[in-house]
Amino acid sequence: MVEKVGVLVVSYGAREVAMVDAFLRSTKYNVEVYVADKQRNPFNVKSATAHVVVPDLNVEAICKFAEAHKDRIDFGIVGPEKPIIEGVRDLVETRTGIPMICPTKEYAIEASKVQQRLLFQEAVPEVNPKFKIFRLEEFKTAEDARKALYKWLDVLGNMAVVKPDKPAAGKGVGVWGDHFTTREQLFEHFWENLQHGAVIVEEKIEGEESSFQAFCDGKHLVPLPETRDYKRAFDDDKGPNTGGMGSYKAADETLPFMTATDREKELEIVNKIFRKWRTSDNNVLRGTPFYVAFMHTGKEPKILENNSRPGDPEIINILPILKDDFVDLCFKILEGNLTSVKVEKAATVVTYKVPPSYGGYAETYPEHIEKAEIDKPVDLTKAYELRKKYGERIRIYPASMELRGSDTYALKSRAVCVVGVSEAIEDARNISLEGIKAIKGGALWHRTDIASKWHIEKSICHMEVLRKRG
């Protein structure tokens, strides 16, 4: 008889839909999913044994939902950062006894960029860019702050990145050359953020970015294959930063522009941080405590930031091609005996479609938008029909979408992604794009160059130049 397992999934978008899909593919367990969701996601509503909408993902409401079903839930897993930072694991475990797969509140290092930089400085100082921490109480006047900032900009030659300590404080991260081109603009950004808490000003690093992710049971850190995220809104890496317009994974564990040495350095760096950071209470770091944005410079890699949860979209490149049963992996994480993760030798490409208002970009990029389709329902039928053609090689994951009656509407964030799976990146990309083009309505748009040959070649050439220079 197949064992019944109940899983609580705290959900925000496509990342968690990919988790639910991975659980439901289990051949060893009869899985019931209990979803605490940001909206009535059509995939989750259809798949869940019980589903609740918690629009602000507040931990008290999530905990109440878990409590109501605690006799049927074996464990929980959390995708979005907000509940992790606010201590959802601490609360749910204390009140219900349901073990949760995510770091505890104290170890949600995503909550503080200052804490991250200081930890890295202690464990692996070579990975930190030059940085300086500023606090409002250090200055009597705005002019004092300006002088201190400009003195530091002299050191950096103006090539600076301004980062608030807390997520979403003030105006968020600002980059010289992208968000501002004068010191006055940079100071305005810096000063507004300083009103909300500490601000880090660090050097802008040139290089190629990779996303490193690892599953962790608190004692063991098991790395996943590398992925590459596309943060900018528009083709050719133009426009403002987004949550990620898509990503790709090669058939092996590295990326085309990386060397085996690059990968080894990443593993060495993250393991050093892990050894420095973990405690005798091993399980505080279980989940995905290391989702690290590395910048490869041709010399030593630098860390841009570290997150305390799986990447969106990057984990979506991995979950559809797990060879291990995802339920078994989760049990191993909880038991503290996770020593390996088996993944198919396949390339995957994730492409997102987003609504016209996404981040307010519509005004700057009107050619993407079929204006007659704005506010109309989104039809995923033709995309789902492609499963007859591609089978397991295509996945359609609704994200910021809401079921209203029998219709599905896109909300304000990334609406839906399509994963293509194949032996080669180019083939996976073509499957992903075919699925994306089959999605109609809602005036949704997408980047057309995710994982394109020319974009990958550009990264390879850039790294060759940097290595020679290094």
C-alpha positions in Angstrom: 0.0 0.0 0.0 1.3 3.5 -0.9 2.0 5.7 2.1 -0.1 8.8 2.4 1.9 12.0 3.0 0.6 15.5 3.7 2.7 18.6 2.7 2.1 22.2 3.6 3.3 24.5 0.9 3.6 28.3 1.5 3.2 29.7 -2.0 3.8 33.0 -3.9 4.0 32.0 -7.5 5.5 29.6 -10.1 8.4 28.5 -7.9 5.9 26.9 -5.5 3.7 25.5 -8.3 6.9 23.7 -9.5 7.2 22.3 -5.9 3.6 21.2 -5.8 4.1 19.6 -9.2 7.3 17.8 -8.0 5.4 16.5 -4.9 2.5 15.2 -7.0 4.9 13.4 -9.4 5.9 11.1 -6.5 5.5 7.4 -7.3 6.3 6.2 -3.8 3.8 8.3 -1.9 0.1 9.4 -2.1 0.7 13.1 -1.6 -1.9 15.6 -0.3 -0.8 19.2 -0.6 -2.1 21.9 1.7 -1.4 25.3 0.1 -1.3 28.7 1.9 -1.2 30.9 -1.2 -0.9 34.6 -2.1 -3.8 34.3 -4.5 -6.2 31.7 -6.1 -3.5 30.2 -8.3 -5.3 28.0 -10.8 -2.7 25.1 -10.6 -2.7 25.1 -6.8 -6.5 25.4 -6.5 -6.9 22.4 -8.7 -4.1 20.3 -7.1 -4.5 21.1 -3.4 -6.5 19.0 -0.9 -7.0 22.3 1.0 -6.2 25.8 -0.2 -6.3 29.1 1.5 -5.5 32.6 0.2 -3.3 34.8 2.5 -2.7 37.9 0.3 0.0 39.3 2.6 1.5 35.9 3.5 1.4 36.9 7.2 2.8 34.2 9.4 -0.1 34.2 11.8 -2.7 33.3 9.1 -0.3 30.7 7.6 0.0 29.1 11.1 -3.7 29.0 11.7 -4.2 27.2 8.4 -1.4 24.7 9.4 -3.1 24.2 12.8 -6.4 23.4 11.2 -4.9 20.6 9.2 -2.0 19.6 11.5 -3.2 16.0 11.9 -2.8 15.4 8.2 0.4 17.4 7.5 3.7 15.6 7.8 5.9 18.6 7.0 5.9 22.1 5.4 8.1 23.8 2.8 8.3 27.6 2.2 9.2 29.3 -1.1 8.8 33.1 -0.6 11.3 35.1 1.5 8.8 37.3 3.4 7.4 34.5 5.7 10.8 33.0 6.2 12.2 36.4 7.3 9.2 36.9 9.6 9.7 33.5 11.3 7.1 31.3 9.8 9.1 28.2 10.7 9.6 29.2 14.4 5.9 29.9 14.8 4.5 26.8 13.0 6.9 24.4 14.6 6.3 25.8 18.1 2.5 25.9 17.8 1.7 22.9 15.7 4.8 20.6 15.8 4.9 20.4 12.0 8.5 20.4 10.9 9.2 23.2 8.3 11.8 23.2 5.5 13.3 26.7 5.6 15.8 28.4 7.9 14.7 29.8 11.2 14.1 33.5 11.6 17.6 34.0 13.1 19.2 32.4 10.1 17.2 34.0 7.4 20.2 36.1 6.3 18.3 37.5 3.4 16.8 39.9 6.0 20.0 41.9 6.3 22.6 42.8 3.6 24.8 44.2 6.4 24.7 40.8 8.2 25.6 39.1 5.0 28.6 41.3 4.2 29.9 40.9 7.8 29.6 37.1 7.7 31.4 36.9 4.4 34.1 39.2 5.7 34.7 36.9 8.6 34.5 33.6 6.6 35.8 34.5 3.1 36.8 38.2 2.9 38.0 37.7 -0.7 34.5 37.3 -2.0 33.3 40.7 -0.8 33.5 43.7 -3.1 34.9 46.8 -1.4 32.1 48.0 0.8 31.3 50.6 3.4 28.3 50.6 5.8 26.6 53.9 6.6 24.1 54.5 9.4 21.9 57.7 9.8 23.0 58.2 13.5 26.6 58.7 12.3 25.7 62.0 10.7 24.5 65.3 12.2 23.3 66.7 8.9 22.6 65.6 5.4 25.6 67.6 4.3 27.8 65.5 6.6 26.4 62.3 5.0 27.0 63.7 1.6 30.7 64.5 2.4 31.3 61.0 3.8 29.5 59.4 0.8 31.5 61.4 -1.8 34.8 60.6 0.0 33.9 56.9 -0.4 32.9 57.4 -4.1 36.4 58.9 -4.7 37.8 55.5 -3.5 35.4 53.6 -5.8 35.8 56.0 -8.8 32.0 56.5 -8.7 31.5 52.8 -9.7 29.1 52.1 -6.9 26.1 50.0 -5.9 23.8 51.4 -3.2 22.0 48.7 -1.2 19.6 49.1 1.7 20.1 46.7 4.6 16.5 45.5 4.7 14.6 44.1 1.6 12.4 46.6 -0.1 13.5 49.5 2.2 13.3 52.9 0.5 14.0 52.7 -3.2 15.9 49.4 -3.1 19.2 48.7 -4.9 20.6 51.3 -7.2 23.6 50.9 -9.6 25.9 53.5 -11.1 25.4 53.8 -14.8 22.0 52.1 -14.6 19.9 54.0 -12.0 22.0 57.1 -11.8 24.8 58.9 -13.7 25.6 61.8 -11.3 26.7 61.9 -7.7 23.7 64.0 -6.9 21.3 61.3 -8.2 23.2 58.7 -6.2 23.1 60.8 -3.1 19.3 61.2 -3.3 18.9 57.5 -3.6 21.3 56.9 -0.8 19.7 59.5 1.5 16.2 58.2 1.0 17.3 54.7 1.9 19.3 55.9 4.9 16.0 57.1 6.5 14.9 53.4 6.7 18.1 51.9 8.2 21.7 51.1 7.4 22.9 51.4 3.8 25.8 49.6 2.1 27.7 51.3 -0.7 29.9 48.8 -2.5 32.0 48.7 -5.7 30.2 47.7 -8.9 31.7 44.4 -10.1 32.2 43.6 -13.8 31.6 40.0 -14.8 29.1 37.3 -15.6 26.6 36.2 -13.1 25.6 32.7 -12.0 23.1 31.4 -9.4 24.4 28.8 -7.0 21.8 26.9 -5.0 22.2 24.1 -2.4 19.8 21.9 -0.5 20.8 21.6 3.2 19.7 19.4 6.1 21.7 21.5 8.6 24.7 19.1 8.6 25.2 18.6 4.9 25.3 21.1 2.0 24.3 19.4 -1.3 24.9 21.7 -4.3 22.5 21.8 -7.2 23.6 22.5 -10.9 24.3 26.1 -11.8 21.7 28.3 -13.4 21.7 31.7 -15.1 19.0 34.3 -14.3 17.9 37.2 -16.6 17.1 40.1 -14.2 16.7 42.9 -16.7 13.2 43.6 -18.2 14.1 43.8 -21.8 16.1 42.0 -24.5 19.9 42.5 -24.5 19.8 43.1 -20.7 18.2 46.5 -21.1 15.7 48.2 -18.8 15.2 48.0 -15.0 15.8 45.0 -12.8 12.9 42.6 -12.3 12.4 39.5 -10.2 13.8 37.5 -13.1 12.4 37.2 -16.7 13.7 33.7 -17.2 16.7 31.4 -16.6 18.6 28.5 -18.1 20.6 25.4 -17.0 23.0 23.5 -19.2 23.0 19.7 -19.4 25.8 19.4 -17.0 26.3 21.1 -13.6 28.1 24.2 -14.9 27.2 27.0 -17.3 28.8 27.5 -20.8 30.8 30.5 -19.7 32.1 28.9 -16.5 35.1 26.6 -16.1 35.4 23.6 -13.8 37.6 25.8 -11.6 34.9 28.4 -11.4 32.5 25.8 -10.0 35.1 24.4 -7.6 35.8 27.9 -6.2 32.0 28.5 -5.7 31.8 25.2 -3.8 34.8 26.0 -1.7 33.5 29.5 -0.9 30.0 28.4 0.1 31.3 25.5 2.2 33.6 27.9 4.1 30.6 30.2 4.9 28.5 27.2 5.9 31.2 25.8 8.2 31.6 29.3 9.8 27.9 29.9 10.2 26.3 26.6 11.3 25.8 25.8 14.9 25.6 22.7 17.1 21.8 23.0 16.6 22.3 21.7 13.1 18.8 22.0 11.7 18.4 25.8 11.9 19.8 26.0 8.3 17.7 23.4 6.6 16.1 24.1 3.3 17.9 26.3 0.8 19.9 28.7 3.0 22.4 29.3 0.2 21.0 30.7 -3.0 24.0 32.8 -3.9 24.4 35.3 -6.7 28.1 35.0 -7.8 29.8 37.4 -10.2 32.6 35.8 -12.1 35.3 38.4 -12.8 38.1 36.4 -14.5 39.9 36.4 -11.1 38.2 35.5 -7.8 34.4 35.2 -7.9 32.6 37.8 -5.9 29.2 37.4 -4.0 26.6 39.9 -4.9 24.1 38.6 -2.4 22.8 35.5 -0.6 19.2 34.5 -0.2 17.6 32.1 2.3 15.2 30.3 0.0 15.1 28.7 -3.4 15.5 31.0 -6.4 12.6 32.1 -8.6 13.1 31.3 -11.5 16.3 29.3 -10.8 14.8 26.4 -8.8 12.2 25.9 -11.6 15.1 24.8 -13.8 15.9 22.0 -11.3 12.6 20.6 -9.9 11.2 19.2 -13.1 14.3 17.1 -13.7 14.9 15.7 -10.2 15.6 12.0 -10.4 15.0 11.6 -6.7 11.5 11.5 -5.3 11.0 15.1 -3.9 9.1 13.7 -0.9 12.1 11.5 -0.1 14.5 14.4 -0.5 12.4 16.4 2.0 12.3 13.6 4.5 16.1 13.3 4.2 16.4 17.1 4.9 14.3 16.7 8.0 16.1 13.6 9.2 19.6 15.2 8.7 20.8 12.6 6.3 20.7 14.3 2.9 24.1 13.6 1.2 23.2 13.7 -2.5 20.6 15.0 -5.0 20.2 13.2 -8.3 19.3 15.4 -11.3 18.7 14.3 -14.9 21.5 15.2 -17.4 19.3 17.7 -19.2 19.2 21.4 -20.2 16.2 23.4 -19.0 15.0 26.9 -20.0 12.4 28.9 -18.1 10.7 31.9 -19.8 8.2 34.1 -18.0 5.3 36.0 -19.5 4.5 39.2 -17.5 1.5 41.6 -17.5 1.8 45.0 -19.3 2.0 46.9 -16.0 4.8 44.7 -14.6 7.0 47.0 -12.6 5.5 50.0 -14.5 7.5 49.1 -17.6 4.6 49.3 -20.1 5.2 53.0 -20.8 8.8 52.4 -21.8 8.2 49.3 -23.8 4.9 49.6 -25.6 5.7 47.3 -28.6 5.3 44.3 -26.3 1.7 45.0 -25.5 -1.4 44.0 -27.4 -3.5 46.8 -25.9 -6.8 45.3 -26.9 -6.0 42.3 -24.6 -5.4 44.3 -21.4 -7.5 43.1 -18.5 -8.8 40.1 -20.5 -8.6 36.5 -19.2 -5.5 34.5 -20.0 -6.0 31.3 -21.9 -3.5 28.5 -21.1 -5.3 25.8 -23.0 -3.1 25.7 -26.1 0.1 25.7 -24.0 -1.2 22.7 -22.0 -2.1 21.0 -25.2 1.6 21.0 -26.1 2.1 18.3 -23.5 0.6 15.8 -26.1 3.6 16.7 -28.3 6.3 17.1 -25.7 5.2 15.1 -22.6 7.4 15.7 -19.6 9.7 18.0 -21.7 7.3 21.0 -21.2 5.9 22.4 -18.0 3.4 25.3 -17.7 3.5 26.9 -14.2 1.0 29.8 -13.4 2.5 32.4 -11.1 0.8 35.7 -10.3 -2.5 34.5 -11.7 -5.9 34.3 -10.1 -8.8 32.0 -10.8 -12.1 33.9 -11.0 -14.9 31.4 -11.7 -13.7 29.4 -14.7 -11.4 32.2 -16.0 -7.8 32.9 -15.2 -6.5 36.5 -14.9 -3.0 37.8 -14.7 -2.3 40.0 -11.6 0.6 42.5 -11.3 3.7 40.4 -11.0 5.2 37.7 -13.3 2.2 35.8 -14.6 3.2 32.4 -15.9 6.3 30.6 -16.9 7.0 27.7 -19.3 9.9 25.3 -18.8 11.4 23.5 -21.8 13.5 20.4 -21.1 15.9 18.8 -23.6 19.5 17.5 -24.1 20.6 20.9 -25.5 19.9 24.5 -24.3 18.7 25.6 -27.8 16.1 22.8 -28.0 14.9 23.5 -24.5 14.6 27.2 -25.3 12.6 26.4 -28.4 10.1 24.3 -26.4 9.8 27.0 -23.8 9.2 29.7 -26.4 6.6 27.5 -28.2 4.7 27.2 -24.9 5.0 30.9 -24.2 3.6 31.9 -27.7 0.7 29.5 -27.2 -0.5 31.5 -24.1 -3.1 34.0 -25.2 -4.8 37.0 -23.6 -4.0 39.5 -20.9 -1.6 41.5 -23.1 1.3 39.4 -21.6 4.8 39.9 -22.9 8.2 38.2 -22.5 11.9 38.6 -23.3 12.8 36.8 -26.6 16.5 36.3 -25.8 16.4 34.1 -22.7 19.2 31.4 -23.3 19.6 32.5 -26.9 22.8 31.4 -28.7 24.0 34.9 -29.2 23.4 35.8 -25.5 25.3 32.8 -24.3 28.1 33.4 -26.8 28.3 37.0 -25.6 28.8 35.7 -22.0 31.5 33.3 -23.1 33.4 36.0 -25.0 33.1 38.4 -22.1 34.6 35.8 -19.7 37.5 35.1 -22.1 38.3 38.9 -22.1 38.1 39.0 -18.3 40.3 36.0 -17.8 43.0 37.4 -20.1 42.8 40.7 -18.3 42.9 39.0 -14.9 
